[in-house]
Amino acid sequence: MNIGEASEASGVSAKMIRYYEEIGLVRPAHRTASNYRVYGEDEVHRLRFVRRSRSLGFSLEETEQLLTLWADRDRTSAEVKKLALDHIGELEEKIAGLQAMVATLKELADCCHGDERPNCPILADLSGGKTAREPQPSPRGNVTRLAGRA
């Protein structure tokens, strides 16, 4: 099959197939006399493996390690499990970071009235100015309002 058919069968775009070949993640396809790429079921199976690995968030390097382990009939499943568990740890760290971002943004959004006034604690926080909980001077110079109440 040609690259378009391999792309359709594997779910990997033709552009990504070329890229994976270029970086050595997948073996370059066989070429016809007219230099067209030709893919067989083995190559498509490998591309599906790569697609699934990437969809689970494995990096290119981790995907390469998984491909090596997949091809190695002498490997132990413990090696594969370790890679998966390490990846789970990385994902959990990312999730915690994303949850912290959500909490911060929710707090900032709660502090913003979202009305016609220009005062915005979200923009103040992003600019490194006063945080949403710090008092801001009133136009008269007194500290009478909280940024979150602006």
C-alpha positions, 0 to 999 in steps of 0.5 A: 500500500502507498503512504496514503493508504498506510496513513488511513489504515494506521490513523497516522498522517502521511506527514507524521509517517514521513517524520517518524521515518526521518527520525528513525522511529519507524523503518523507512518504507520500501521504495518502488522503482519510481521511488514511491513508498510501499507499506505492508501490514507489519509497517502499518501495525508498527504505525498503529503501535506508535499512534497508540503510544503517543495518544497515551502521552508517551514521548518519542523517546519512550515510544522508541523504548516501547517499540524496542521492548515490543520487538525483544522477545527476551524482555521481561514484562517488568521492564515494560511495566516500569516504563508505564509506571514511570509515565503514570508518575509523570502524568500525575505530576502534570495533572497536579500542576494543571489542577493548581492552575485551574484553582488559581484561575478559578480564584482569580475569576471569582475575584473579577466582577466581569463588568464594564469597569477596567479593574481586573484582578486577572490582568493584575495577577498576570502582569505581576502586579498586586494579587487578587487578595492584596488591597489596592489604593482607592482613587483618593489614596486610601486603602478601601477596596480589595483587588478582588472586589474591584 
